Amino acid sequence: MRVALMSLVRSVDDSASAPLGALRLIGRSLAQRQLDFALALGCDTVLCSAEALSEESRILQRSAEERGIRFRLVRGAPDLIGSVSAGDQLLILADGLLSESSEARDLIKDRAVILTLPANIGVPSGFERIDAQNAWAGAALLPAALVEKLAHLPDDVDPIAALLRLALQARVPLRELSERPMREDRWRMIDGHADLEAIEPDWLERQIPSGDRFAPSEWIAGRVLRKFGSQALARNLPLSAVYGAASGLLLLSLLASYIGWSSIAFLLLALAALSSELAAMLAIVMRSAFGRPERGREWLRLFPVLRDASLALVIYGALPGEWGIRLFPALMLTALVALVPPTGRSEWNKMIGSLARDRFLLALILSAMTLFGVVELGVRLCAFILVASMLVSQAERD
């Protein structure tokens, strides 16, 4: 069995009541990110060293138990001794460690090892020196038999620091972590708010997908996320709230279409499409470095179906004539948008394909056409462009 030992003992530099592990980077605390790292290494039990139960430890417990992992609070070395068996493996993580590196996971996953950094790099970055050449990189996988030796130490000893010393004395192998995770701000020792504020802008920029530069909705969503993403995620904006807003816009567009306000209905559809792109990017930013999705990602599969169904209904409501005459172009245009290939060989065809597939742009065009009373022409023109894009793409492949 593999057990993780985390710590919520140290306090934030400017607040004696807040644990360091509760500091949040883009909506997720350091402790939550350590929990993801532990689960990526196959830990089935999480022990949290803390002086008392706190809000962050409750959040950790709930998150662990939702994922089928046992969670226990330990108050010092005596509690820890009775929480592991001699045959277990124990993962220890330093208090305040930002643990988002896949390289670190791969180095530590197979056998007992202490992760290190060169002392001249690690020590100035806040990592603890362990000898003349090395600094502890903040993570180690140890034989749990070392825990029994804590019984010979004072009860108030820091369990993680003591276990590190015992592991060094037992000559647990050292493995060096490269500088790359530190340069990418995926492996850092955080001492307070200032450290997180310093890395947050670049960290967010790296998480936001580049997207399709020819798709207006993706470009706008990326700009909005870069401008307001930190503030929104710092307030724990749930992903489901963004999709809820997009779904509300879809319902309003259907209501506007039913009333006969077709131009407004298309405009609301455009906003819903833009909101869905924003939510898709948020889902990428909020997910764990080790692949764990956030709540609300199930909407990623369902929402495109609702969006395209709403598009067909609004087009149907905007066109004049009998129901049979209106139904075919509505279904045809919606199907063509879904069938346009996402890529092409030439830059020109990539641009045409991206513009043609963008529901935000399509809804804006149809809104303008409806406003000027030429919605039938707009539907035909859009259908022609979509078919032409598909033919050019097919010709390139042939």
C-alpha positions as CSV (number, residue, x, y, z in Angstrom):
1,M,0.0,0.0,0.0
2,R,1.2,3.5,-0.8
3,V,0.4,6.3,1.7
4,A,0.9,10.1,1.2
5,L,1.9,12.4,4.1
6,M,1.2,16.1,3.5
7,S,1.4,19.0,5.9
8,L,-0.7,22.0,6.8
9,V,1.4,23.1,9.7
10,R,3.2,26.2,8.4
11,S,1.3,29.5,8.3
12,V,1.1,32.0,5.5
13,D,3.7,34.8,5.9
14,D,1.1,37.5,6.8
15,S,-1.5,35.4,8.6
16,A,-0.9,33.2,11.6
17,S,-4.3,31.5,11.2
18,A,-4.1,30.5,7.5
19,P,-2.1,27.4,6.6
20,L,0.4,27.8,3.8
21,G,-1.1,24.8,1.9
22,A,-4.4,26.8,1.6
23,L,-2.9,29.4,-0.7
24,R,-4.5,29.2,-4.1
25,L,-3.0,29.3,-7.6
26,I,-5.7,29.8,-10.2
27,G,-8.5,28.6,-8.0
28,R,-6.8,25.4,-6.6
29,S,-4.8,25.3,-3.3
30,L,-1.3,24.0,-3.0
31,A,-2.7,21.2,-0.8
32,Q,-5.2,20.2,-3.5
33,R,-2.5,20.1,-6.1
34,Q,-0.4,17.9,-3.7
35,L,-3.3,15.6,-3.3
36,D,-3.5,15.3,-7.1
37,F,0.2,14.5,-7.2
38,A,-0.2,11.8,-4.5
39,L,-3.1,10.2,-6.4
40,A,-1.1,10.2,-9.6
41,L,1.5,8.1,-7.8
42,G,-1.1,5.6,-6.7
43,C,-1.6,6.5,-3.1
44,D,-4.7,5.1,-1.6
45,T,-4.4,6.8,1.8
46,V,-3.7,10.4,2.6
47,L,-2.4,11.5,6.0
48,C,-2.4,15.3,6.7
49,S,-0.1,16.6,9.4
50,A,-1.9,19.5,11.1
51,E,-2.2,21.0,14.6
52,A,-6.0,21.2,14.3
53,L,-8.9,20.7,11.8
54,S,-9.1,23.6,9.4
55,E,-11.3,24.5,6.5
56,E,-8.6,23.4,4.0
57,S,-8.2,20.0,5.7
58,R,-12.0,19.6,5.4
59,I,-11.8,20.4,1.7
60,L,-9.0,17.9,1.3
61,Q,-10.9,15.2,3.2
62,R,-14.0,15.7,1.1
63,S,-12.0,15.7,-2.2
64,A,-10.1,12.6,-1.2
65,E,-13.2,10.7,-0.1
66,E,-15.1,11.6,-3.2
67,R,-12.3,9.8,-5.1
68,G,-12.3,6.7,-2.9
69,I,-9.2,7.6,-1.0
70,R,-8.9,7.3,2.8
71,F,-8.1,10.5,4.6
72,R,-6.8,11.0,8.2
73,L,-5.6,14.0,10.1
74,V,-2.4,13.3,12.2
75,R,-1.3,15.5,15.0
76,G,2.4,14.9,15.2
77,A,4.7,11.9,15.2
78,P,2.8,9.7,17.7
79,D,-0.3,9.7,15.5
80,L,1.7,8.9,12.4
81,I,3.3,5.8,14.0
82,G,0.0,4.0,14.3
83,S,-1.2,5.1,10.8
84,V,1.1,3.1,8.5
85,S,2.4,-0.4,8.3
86,A,6.0,-1.4,8.0
87,G,5.4,-2.9,4.5
88,D,3.9,0.3,3.1
89,Q,5.5,3.0,1.0
90,L,5.3,6.5,2.3
91,L,5.2,9.6,0.0
92,I,6.2,12.7,1.9
93,L,5.6,16.2,0.5
94,A,7.0,19.4,1.8
95,D,4.7,22.1,3.2
96,G,4.2,24.8,0.6
97,L,5.4,22.7,-2.4
98,L,3.7,23.4,-5.7
99,S,3.8,19.9,-7.2
100,E,2.6,20.0,-10.8
101,S,5.6,18.2,-12.5
102,S,5.1,15.0,-14.5
103,E,8.9,14.6,-14.6
104,A,8.9,14.5,-10.8
105,R,6.1,11.9,-10.8
106,D,8.0,9.7,-13.2
107,L,11.2,9.9,-11.2
108,I,9.6,8.9,-8.0
109,K,6.9,6.4,-9.0
110,D,8.8,3.1,-9.2
111,R,11.0,2.8,-6.0
112,A,12.1,4.5,-2.8
113,V,13.9,7.7,-3.7
114,I,14.6,11.2,-2.5
115,L,14.1,13.9,-5.1
116,T,16.9,16.5,-5.1
117,L,18.0,19.7,-6.9
118,P,21.5,21.1,-7.2
119,A,22.1,23.1,-4.0
120,N,23.1,26.2,-6.0
121,I,19.7,26.2,-7.7
122,G,17.4,24.7,-5.0
123,V,18.6,26.6,-1.9
124,P,18.1,30.1,-3.3
125,S,14.6,29.0,-4.5
126,G,13.6,28.0,-0.9
127,F,14.3,24.3,-0.9
128,E,16.1,22.8,2.0
129,R,19.8,22.0,1.8
130,I,20.6,18.3,2.7
131,D,24.3,18.3,1.9
132,A,27.0,20.4,0.2
133,Q,25.8,19.5,-3.3
134,N,22.1,18.9,-2.9
135,A,18.9,20.4,-1.8
136,W,15.7,18.4,-1.1
137,A,13.3,19.0,-3.9
138,G,10.3,18.6,-1.6
139,A,9.2,15.1,-2.3
140,A,10.4,11.6,-1.4
141,L,9.1,8.0,-1.6
142,L,10.3,6.2,1.5
143,P,9.9,2.7,3.1
144,A,7.3,3.2,5.8
145,A,9.4,1.1,8.2
146,L,11.3,4.4,8.9
147,V,8.2,5.7,10.7
148,E,8.8,3.4,13.6
149,K,12.0,5.2,14.4
150,L,10.0,8.3,15.2
151,A,9.2,6.7,18.5
152,H,12.8,7.4,19.6
153,L,12.4,11.2,18.9
154,P,10.5,13.9,20.8
155,D,6.7,13.9,20.3
156,D,6.8,17.5,19.0
157,V,9.2,16.8,16.1
158,D,8.1,17.7,12.6
159,P,7.3,14.3,11.1
160,I,8.2,15.2,7.5
161,A,11.5,16.8,8.5
162,A,12.4,13.9,10.8
163,L,11.5,11.3,8.2
164,L,13.7,13.1,5.6
165,R,16.7,12.9,8.1
166,L,16.0,9.3,8.8
167,A,15.9,8.5,5.1
168,L,19.2,10.2,4.5
169,Q,20.8,8.2,7.3
170,A,19.3,5.0,5.8
171,R,20.9,6.0,2.5
172,V,17.7,6.1,0.5
173,P,18.9,6.8,-3.1
174,L,18.9,10.4,-4.4
175,R,17.5,11.3,-7.8
176,E,18.0,14.7,-9.3
177,L,15.1,16.7,-10.8
178,S,15.9,18.8,-13.8
179,E,15.6,22.6,-13.8
180,R,12.8,22.6,-16.4
181,P,9.9,22.1,-14.0
182,M,11.1,25.1,-12.0
183,R,11.5,27.3,-15.1
184,E,8.0,26.4,-16.1
185,D,6.7,27.1,-12.5
186,R,5.4,23.6,-12.1
187,W,7.7,22.7,-9.2
188,R,8.2,25.5,-6.7
189,M,8.5,26.1,-3.0
190,I,6.0,28.8,-2.0
191,D,6.5,30.9,1.1
192,G,3.6,33.3,0.8
193,H,1.2,35.3,-1.4
194,A,4.0,37.2,-3.1
195,D,5.5,34.0,-4.5
196,L,2.2,33.0,-6.1
197,E,1.5,36.5,-7.4
198,A,4.9,36.5,-9.1
199,I,4.3,33.3,-11.0
200,E,0.5,33.5,-11.6
201,P,0.4,35.6,-14.9
202,D,3.0,33.4,-16.7
203,W,1.5,30.2,-15.2
204,L,-2.0,31.1,-16.5
205,E,-0.6,32.1,-19.9
206,R,0.9,28.6,-20.3
207,Q,-2.3,26.9,-19.3
208,I,-4.6,28.7,-21.7
209,P,-4.7,26.8,-25.0
210,S,-3.6,28.7,-28.0
211,G,-6.8,27.8,-29.8
212,D,-7.6,28.4,-33.4
213,R,-6.4,31.8,-34.4
214,F,-8.9,32.0,-37.3
215,A,-11.9,31.3,-35.0
216,P,-13.3,34.5,-33.6
217,S,-15.0,32.8,-30.6
218,E,-11.8,31.1,-29.5
219,W,-9.8,34.3,-29.9
220,I,-12.2,36.3,-27.9
221,A,-12.6,33.6,-25.2
222,G,-8.8,33.5,-24.9
223,R,-8.5,37.2,-24.5
224,V,-11.3,37.3,-21.9
225,L,-9.7,34.5,-19.9
226,R,-6.3,36.2,-20.0
227,K,-7.8,39.4,-18.7
228,F,-10.2,38.1,-16.1
229,G,-9.3,34.5,-15.6
230,S,-7.3,35.0,-12.4
231,Q,-10.0,37.0,-10.7
232,A,-12.7,34.6,-11.6
233,L,-10.8,31.5,-10.6
234,A,-9.6,33.1,-7.3
235,R,-13.3,33.5,-6.4
236,N,-13.8,29.7,-7.1
237,L,-16.0,30.2,-10.1
238,P,-17.4,26.7,-10.8
239,L,-17.2,25.5,-14.3
240,S,-20.9,24.5,-14.1
241,A,-21.8,28.1,-13.5
242,V,-20.3,29.1,-16.9
243,Y,-22.1,26.3,-18.7
244,G,-25.3,27.2,-16.7
245,A,-25.0,30.8,-18.1
246,A,-24.5,29.5,-21.6
247,S,-27.5,27.2,-21.2
248,G,-29.6,30.1,-19.9
249,L,-28.7,32.0,-23.0
250,L,-29.8,29.1,-25.2
251,L,-33.2,29.1,-23.4
252,L,-33.5,32.8,-23.8
253,S,-32.7,32.5,-27.5
254,L,-35.4,29.9,-28.0
255,L,-37.9,32.1,-26.1
256,A,-37.0,35.1,-28.2
257,S,-37.4,32.9,-31.4
258,Y,-40.9,31.8,-30.2
259,I,-42.0,35.4,-29.6
260,G,-40.7,36.3,-33.0
261,W,-37.6,38.3,-32.1
262,S,-35.4,36.3,-34.4
263,S,-32.5,38.8,-34.6
264,I,-32.3,38.9,-30.8
265,A,-32.5,35.1,-30.7
266,F,-29.5,34.7,-33.0
267,L,-27.6,37.3,-30.9
268,L,-28.3,35.3,-27.8
269,L,-27.1,32.2,-29.6
270,A,-23.9,33.9,-30.4
271,L,-23.3,34.8,-26.8
272,A,-24.1,31.2,-25.8
273,A,-21.5,29.9,-28.3
274,L,-18.9,32.3,-27.0
275,S,-19.7,31.3,-23.4
276,S,-19.2,27.6,-24.3
277,E,-15.8,28.3,-25.8
278,L,-14.9,30.2,-22.6
279,A,-16.0,27.3,-20.5
280,A,-14.0,24.8,-22.6
281,M,-10.9,26.9,-22.1
282,L,-11.6,27.2,-18.3
283,A,-11.9,23.4,-18.1
284,I,-8.4,23.0,-19.5
285,V,-7.0,25.6,-17.1
286,M,-8.8,24.2,-14.1
287,R,-7.9,20.5,-14.7
288,S,-5.2,18.8,-12.7
289,A,-1.7,18.5,-14.2
290,F,-2.3,14.8,-14.0
291,G,-5.5,14.6,-15.9
292,R,-8.2,14.8,-13.3
293,P,-11.2,16.7,-14.7
294,E,-13.0,19.3,-12.7
295,R,-16.7,19.1,-12.0
296,G,-18.8,20.4,-14.9
297,R,-16.7,18.8,-17.7
298,E,-19.6,16.5,-18.5
299,W,-21.2,19.6,-20.1
300,L,-18.4,19.5,-22.7
301,R,-20.0,16.6,-24.3
302,L,-23.7,17.6,-23.9
303,F,-23.6,21.3,-24.6
304,P,-22.6,21.2,-28.3
305,V,-25.7,19.0,-29.0
306,L,-27.9,21.5,-27.2
307,R,-26.2,24.4,-29.0
308,D,-26.7,23.0,-32.5
309,A,-30.3,21.9,-31.7
310,S,-31.0,25.4,-30.6
311,L,-29.4,26.8,-33.7
312,A,-31.6,24.7,-35.9
313,L,-34.7,25.7,-34.1
314,V,-33.9,29.4,-34.2
315,I,-33.2,29.2,-38.0
316,Y,-36.4,27.4,-38.4
317,G,-38.3,30.1,-36.5
318,A,-36.6,32.9,-38.5
319,L,-37.5,31.6,-42.0
320,P,-40.8,32.4,-43.7
321,G,-43.2,29.8,-45.2
322,E,-44.7,26.5,-44.3
323,W,-43.0,24.2,-41.8
324,G,-41.7,21.8,-44.4
325,I,-40.1,24.6,-46.4
326,R,-38.4,26.0,-43.3
327,L,-37.3,22.7,-41.8
328,F,-35.0,21.5,-44.5
329,P,-32.7,24.6,-44.7
330,A,-32.5,24.8,-40.9
331,L,-31.4,21.2,-40.6
332,M,-29.1,21.4,-43.6
333,L,-27.2,24.5,-42.4
334,T,-26.8,23.1,-38.9
335,A,-25.5,19.8,-40.3
336,L,-23.1,21.5,-42.6
337,V,-21.6,23.5,-39.7
338,A,-21.0,20.3,-37.8
339,L,-19.5,18.5,-40.8
340,V,-17.0,21.1,-42.0
341,P,-13.5,19.6,-41.4
342,P,-11.5,21.4,-38.7
343,T,-8.2,21.6,-40.6
344,G,-6.9,22.0,-44.1
345,R,-3.4,22.0,-45.7
346,S,-3.3,25.6,-46.9
347,E,-3.6,28.5,-44.6
348,W,-6.4,29.9,-46.7
349,N,-8.5,26.7,-46.3
350,K,-7.7,26.5,-42.6
351,M,-9.1,30.1,-42.2
352,I,-12.2,29.4,-44.3
353,G,-12.9,26.2,-42.4
354,S,-12.4,27.8,-39.0
355,L,-14.6,30.8,-39.9
356,A,-17.3,28.5,-41.3
357,R,-17.4,26.2,-38.3
358,D,-17.6,29.1,-35.8
359,R,-21.2,29.1,-34.4
360,F,-20.5,32.5,-32.8
361,L,-19.7,34.1,-36.1
362,L,-22.6,32.3,-37.9
363,A,-25.1,33.4,-35.4
364,L,-23.9,37.0,-35.6
365,I,-24.2,36.9,-39.4
366,L,-27.7,35.5,-39.3
367,S,-28.7,38.0,-36.7
368,A,-27.6,40.9,-39.0
369,M,-29.3,39.3,-42.0
370,T,-32.5,38.8,-40.0
371,L,-32.4,42.4,-38.9
372,F,-32.3,43.6,-42.5
373,G,-35.0,41.2,-43.6
374,V,-32.8,38.9,-45.7
375,V,-32.5,35.9,-43.5
376,E,-33.2,33.5,-46.4
377,L,-30.3,34.9,-48.4
378,G,-28.2,34.7,-45.3
379,V,-28.9,31.0,-44.8
380,R,-28.3,30.2,-48.5
381,L,-25.0,32.2,-48.5
382,C,-23.7,30.5,-45.3
383,A,-24.7,27.1,-46.7
384,F,-22.8,27.9,-50.0
385,I,-19.7,28.9,-48.1
386,L,-19.8,25.8,-46.0
387,V,-20.2,23.5,-49.0
388,A,-17.4,25.3,-50.8
389,S,-15.1,24.9,-47.8
390,M,-15.8,21.2,-47.7
391,L,-15.2,20.7,-51.4
392,V,-11.9,22.6,-51.2
393,S,-10.8,20.5,-48.2
394,Q,-11.7,17.3,-50.0
395,A,-9.8,18.4,-53.1
396,E,-6.7,19.1,-51.0
397,R,-6.9,15.6,-49.5
398,D,-7.2,14.0,-52.9
